[in-house]
Amino acid sequence: MMGASEHRDIVLGALRIWGALLALGAASLAYALIPGLPWKPMAALAIVLVQAALVLGGFMRLRQASVLVRMTALVGIVWLSFLFLMAFGDLWTR
């Protein structure tokens, strides 16, 4: 059974990750709304990559997960990439 301190550590860790995700979302919004800033697409992609890393590493805890769970997450990312590639391929060829 989980103790009170272990439960508190889990909740505080999730709240920290959630706060970081909110801060990164606010930074993305602020950067998008300010006109004339250079490298907007690259900054947005960098923010999204950090957010994805926080979700994968923090919420999903892939470092502590078994190999099967890691492979399932990888297959999900590959499949999602394939779907985006097909959708944008259709869009770009029209």
Phi and psi in degrees as GROMACS dihedral restraints (atoms count N, CA, C in turn):
[ dihedral_restraints ]
;  ai    aj    ak    al  type     phi  dphi    fc
    3     4     5     6     1   -81.8    20    10
    4     5     6     7     1   136.8    20    10
    6     7     8     9     1   -83.0    20    10
    7     8     9    10     1   171.0    20    10
    9    10    11    12     1   -66.4    20    10
   10    11    12    13     1   -38.2    20    10
   12    13    14    15     1   -69.6    20    10
   13    14    15    16     1   -37.0    20    10
   15    16    17    18     1   -67.0    20    10
   16    17    18    19     1   -40.2    20    10
   18    19    20    21     1   -63.3    20    10
   19    20    21    22     1   -42.2    20    10
   21    22    23    24     1   -63.7    20    10
   22    23    24    25     1   -40.1    20    10
   24    25    26    27     1   -64.2    20    10
   25    26    27    28     1   -39.3    20    10
   27    28    29    30     1   -65.4    20    10
   28    29    30    31     1   -45.1    20    10
   30    31    32    33     1   -66.7    20    10
   31    32    33    34     1   -43.0    20    10
   33    34    35    36     1   -66.6    20    10
   34    35    36    37     1   -36.2    20    10
   36    37    38    39     1   -63.8    20    10
   37    38    39    40     1   -43.4    20    10
   39    40    41    42     1   -65.8    20    10
   40    41    42    43     1   -37.9    20    10
   42    43    44    45     1   -67.2    20    10
   43    44    45    46     1   -36.0    20    10
   45    46    47    48     1   -64.4    20    10
   46    47    48    49     1   -44.2    20    10
   48    49    50    51     1   -63.9    20    10
   49    50    51    52     1   -43.7    20    10
   51    52    53    54     1   -61.4    20    10
   52    53    54    55     1   -42.5    20    10
   54    55    56    57     1   -62.8    20    10
   55    56    57    58     1   -40.4    20    10
   57    58    59    60     1   -65.1    20    10
   58    59    60    61     1   -39.7    20    10
   60    61    62    63     1   -64.1    20    10
   61    62    63    64     1   -40.4    20    10
   63    64    65    66     1   -64.9    20    10
   64    65    66    67     1   -41.7    20    10
   66    67    68    69     1   -64.5    20    10
   67    68    69    70     1   -41.5    20    10
   69    70    71    72     1   -67.3    20    10
   70    71    72    73     1   -36.2    20    10
   72    73    74    75     1   -64.5    20    10
   73    74    75    76     1   -40.4    20    10
   75    76    77    78     1   -66.4    20    10
   76    77    78    79     1   -38.4    20    10
   78    79    80    81     1   -65.3    20    10
   79    80    81    82     1   -39.6    20    10
   81    82    83    84     1   -63.9    20    10
   82    83    84    85     1   -43.6    20    10
   84    85    86    87     1   -64.3    20    10
   85    86    87    88     1   -44.8    20    10
   87    88    89    90     1   -63.4    20    10
   88    89    90    91     1   -42.6    20    10
   90    91    92    93     1   -66.4    20    10
   91    92    93    94     1   -34.2    20    10
   93    94    95    96     1   -73.2    20    10
   94    95    96    97     1   -31.0    20    10
   96    97    98    99     1   -85.4    20    10
   97    98    99   100     1   -17.3    20    10
   99   100   101   102     1   -83.9    20    10
  100   101   102   103     1   119.2    20    10
  102   103   104   105     1   -76.8    20    10
  103   104   105   106     1   151.5    20    10
  105   106   107   108     1    81.4    20    10
  106   107   108   109     1     9.1    20    10
  108   109   110   111     1   -83.1    20    10
  109   110   111   112     1   141.5    20    10
  111   112   113   114     1   -78.5    20    10
  112   113   114   115     1   158.8    20    10
  114   115   116   117     1    60.2    20    10
  115   116   117   118     1    38.3    20    10
  117   118   119   120     1   -59.4    20    10
  118   119   120   121     1   -47.9    20    10
  120   121   122   123     1   -63.0    20    10
  121   122   123   124     1   -39.2    20    10
  123   124   125   126     1   -67.4    20    10
  124   125   126   127     1   -39.9    20    10
  126   127   128   129     1   -65.6    20    10
  127   128   129   130     1   -41.3    20    10
  129   130   131   132     1   -64.2    20    10
  130   131   132   133     1   -42.3    20    10
  132   133   134   135     1   -66.1    20    10
  133   134   135   136     1   -37.5    20    10
  135   136   137   138     1   -64.6    20    10
  136   137   138   139     1   -41.7    20    10
  138   139   140   141     1   -64.5    20    10
  139   140   141   142     1   -41.8    20    10
  141   142   143   144     1   -65.2    20    10
  142   143   144   145     1   -38.7    20    10
  144   145   146   147     1   -64.9    20    10
  145   146   147   148     1   -39.8    20    10
  147   148   149   150     1   -65.5    20    10
  148   149   150   151     1   -40.7    20    10
  150   151   152   153     1   -63.3    20    10
  151   152   153   154     1   -42.7    20    10
  153   154   155   156     1   -63.7    20    10
  154   155   156   157     1   -40.1    20    10
  156   157   158   159     1   -64.0    20    10
  157   158   159   160     1   -38.7    20    10
  159   160   161   162     1   -64.0    20    10
  160   161   162   163     1   -41.4    20    10
  162   163   164   165     1   -68.2    20    10
  163   164   165   166     1   -46.4    20    10
  165   166   167   168     1   -66.9    20    10
  166   167   168   169     1   -42.9    20    10
  168   169   170   171     1   -83.3    20    10
  169   170   171   172     1   -34.0    20    10
  171   172   173   174     1   -91.6    20    10
  172   173   174   175     1   -60.1    20    10
  174   175   176   177     1   -73.9    20    10
  175   176   177   178     1   -42.9    20    10
  177   178   179   180     1   -84.3    20    10
  178   179   180   181     1   -18.0    20    10
  180   181   182   183     1    51.1    20    10
  181   182   183   184     1    55.0    20    10
  183   184   185   186     1   -70.3    20    10
  184   185   186   187     1   -21.5    20    10
  186   187   188   189     1   -67.0    20    10
  187   188   189   190     1   -36.1    20    10
  189   190   191   192     1   -91.9    20    10
  190   191   192   193     1    -4.8    20    10
  192   193   194   195     1   -77.0    20    10
  193   194   195   196     1   162.5    20    10
  195   196   197   198     1   -74.2    20    10
  196   197   198   199     1   169.4    20    10
  198   199   200   201     1   -63.9    20    10
  199   200   201   202     1   -37.2    20    10
  201   202   203   204     1   -63.1    20    10
  202   203   204   205     1   -40.5    20    10
  204   205   206   207     1   -68.1    20    10
  205   206   207   208     1   -40.2    20    10
  207   208   209   210     1   -63.2    20    10
  208   209   210   211     1   -43.3    20    10
  210   211   212   213     1   -65.0    20    10
  211   212   213   214     1   -37.0    20    10
  213   214   215   216     1   -64.2    20    10
  214   215   216   217     1   -41.9    20    10
  216   217   218   219     1   -64.4    20    10
  217   218   219   220     1   -40.8    20    10
  219   220   221   222     1   -64.6    20    10
  220   221   222   223     1   -42.8    20    10
  222   223   224   225     1   -63.9    20    10
  223   224   225   226     1   -38.0    20    10
  225   226   227   228     1   -62.3    20    10
  226   227   228   229     1   -41.7    20    10
  228   229   230   231     1   -67.0    20    10
  229   230   231   232     1   -42.2    20    10
  231   232   233   234     1   -63.3    20    10
  232   233   234   235     1   -43.7    20    10
  234   235   236   237     1   -64.5    20    10
  235   236   237   238     1   -42.4    20    10
  237   238   239   240     1   -63.6    20    10
  238   239   240   241     1   -40.4    20    10
  240   241   242   243     1   -62.0    20    10
  241   242   243   244     1   -41.2    20    10
  243   244   245   246     1   -62.3    20    10
  244   245   246   247     1   -42.9    20    10
  246   247   248   249     1   -64.4    20    10
  247   248   249   250     1   -42.3    20    10
  249   250   251   252     1   -64.1    20    10
  250   251   252   253     1   -40.9    20    10
  252   253   254   255     1   -61.6    20    10
  253   254   255   256     1   -43.5    20    10
  255   256   257   258     1   -67.5    20    10
  256   257   258   259     1   -39.8    20    10
  258   259   260   261     1   -66.5    20    10
  259   260   261   262     1   -45.8    20    10
  261   262   263   264     1   -72.1    20    10
  262   263   264   265     1   -31.2    20    10
  264   265   266   267     1   -61.9    20    10
  265   266   267   268     1   -40.9    20    10
  267   268   269   270     1   -65.6    20    10
  268   269   270   271     1   -41.0    20    10
  270   271   272   273     1   -66.8    20    10
  271   272   273   274     1   -42.3    20    10
  273   274   275   276     1   -72.3    20    10
  274   275   276   277     1   -23.5    20    10
  276   277   278   279     1   -90.7    20    10
  277   278   279   280     1    -2.1    20    10
